[in-house]
Amino acid sequence: MAYTVGSGATTADFMDALRSFAVGLGWTINRFDATAKRLYMAKDACRVCFSWKSYNITSYDSGSAVVIQEGIIQGSLVASFGTGDAYNTFPGAGSKVALSTSLTTIGGEYSVLMSYMQGPFVNWFLFSNANGDYIHAIVQVGSDRYRFLTFGNVDKGGLSHSGAAYLSSDGGDNWFRGNTGSTNEFYYADPRYCSSHFGITSNARFSMSHTQMFSIDALPLGFDNNVGFGTYNYNASTSKVQTLQHVMQLRRAVWISDNYPSKESFSSSCGLLDNVVASAAPAWAQNVPLFGLPLVAINSANTQACCVGSVPDFRLVNMQGMSPQQEIAITSDTWKIFPVIRQDEWSNSRVHGNIRGGQYGFAIKKIS
């Protein structure tokens, strides 16, 4: 089955549903331990390790600071599976930093983080293709709030390498309050700076990665193959990560402009999809523009870039005029639309204290 919808009460419920869905698609389960809170599984080039826990975080969802126990899922791509809980020690693991079971210590820096997963969940939506090459998960954690997790084998697009894998999630939402009335007061609530935009921002919580890649032999001389690597690796040292090469972010954080997206705000650097990710369908058009997600590696010296493929059947879309879970038809394909966090008008992005994603959305191919 390449598409299913479910619901559950806890993080463990979601992980068990993810395991079951993967098994039905031909993934090999190396380990599933609900007590140790571990799920390791593999298909072709993708060997991924997950863990989950609760972590104390100050939430501003209510408009004021409240400490909650947030459910988080951490993950890493590896070259091969070892044994035990410490998958940061497995060959080729993207992070060397030990995980933590503490409610006050997050641990596992430079791994991929999926946040706000404490449950209960309204729904989760699991997508793949007939071969099970990838798994896209969208989790509705509230009436208007969504999370995402996606991993699997890249779409090589005709390239001849032996395979590459990817893993991505939100990286962890941030809330920030500075002095009342200051620009920084809503800095992290701005949709261009909050971290739930598949690789199109430079923000993540506690040096977590929002995207990791793994290459068997896709990367040329000057790069490292057979190691996991992610966003933020360039901010680390080899005492914490296997390699300083990193994943190119598709859009960089930009300084706040009240009339975004009609006017671009200042940025000291740019990303691959700058100025297009906010593009809406013109009123006279019959089609909605969908933007693919290329997976580009940058070498440790920051002198070379190499694209190994793209995320299969997953696109960025401007949701202007559309609703969460809406389905659109493009020729014979059906695409299901979700907001990256909460859908809202661009003009409201810095008005509300809780995080929202403007009109940024995901379109995922639905293969029944």
Secondary structure, 3 states (H helix, E strand, C coil): CCEEEEEECCHHHHHHHHHHHHHHCCCEEEEEECCCCEEEEEECCEEEEEEEEEEEEEECCCCCCEEEEEEEEEEEECCCCCCCCCHHHCCCCCECCCECCCCCCCECCCCEEECCCCCCEEEEEEECCCCCCEEEEEEECCCCCEEEEEEEECECCCCCCCCEEEEEECCCCCCCCCCCCCHHHHCCCCCCCCCCCCCCCCCCHHHCECEEEEECCCCCCCCCCCCEEECCHHHCCCCCECCCCEECCCCCCCCCCCCCCCCCCCCCCCCCCCCCCCCCCCCCCCCCCCECCEEEEECCCCCCEEEEEECCCEEEEECCCCCCCCEEEECCEEEEEEECCCCCCHHHCCCCCCCCCCCEEEEEECCC
